[in-house]
Amino acid sequence: MGGEQAKELYQRFVSKVGEGYNPEKVKDGVFQAMMEVALVNDGPVTFEMSVDPKPVEHK
């Protein structure tokens, strides 16, 4: 997936999350920016999201 396609997918994801949740609590950063992040699991549960890739249709 190219950068522009990835950016569009990211923007759609953020939009969908905002539709299903309080949009004022959904924040995003700068897409493709270099950043260091850290995570402290300090709660009752951690969710990991993954999907199987769609099969490629050969024409």
N, C-alpha and C positions, 0 to 999 in steps of 0.2 A: 504494500500500500504506500503510495506516495505521500509527501508531506501535506499537500493540499487536501487530499482525501482524508487523511488522518485528522486534520484540523476540523474539517466539516463533521466527521463522526464524533469527535470530542465535543464540539459545540452542540450537536443534537443530543448527546448524552447529558450534558449539563442542563440543557433546556428541559428534557424529559424528567430529570430528577427534580427540577424546580416545579414542574407541573404536579408532581406527586407528593410534594413536601412543601414546607413553608419556603417560598422563593427567597425571602430575606435571609434565610439560614444557609442557602446554597451559595458557596463562594468558589471562584476559580482563580487561577493565576494566569501567567503568560504562557501560552502554549509553546512548546519547544524551547523554553528558556532553561539554561543550566541552573540547577539548584541542588542544595544538599538538604535532605530531610531526615528526620529521625522519628521513630514511633515508640511510644510507651504503651503497651497493652495494660491498661489500668481499668478494666471493666469486666463484666460478667461474660462477654462474648466478643469474638473477633470474626468478621465475615471476610471471606476471600471469594472474589467473583472470578469465574472463568467460563468460557464457552467453547464448544467444539467448533472448529472452522467449518464453514459451509463447503460441501464438495464442489470441485471445479468442474464446470460443464465443458466438455470438449466438443467443438463444432466440426 
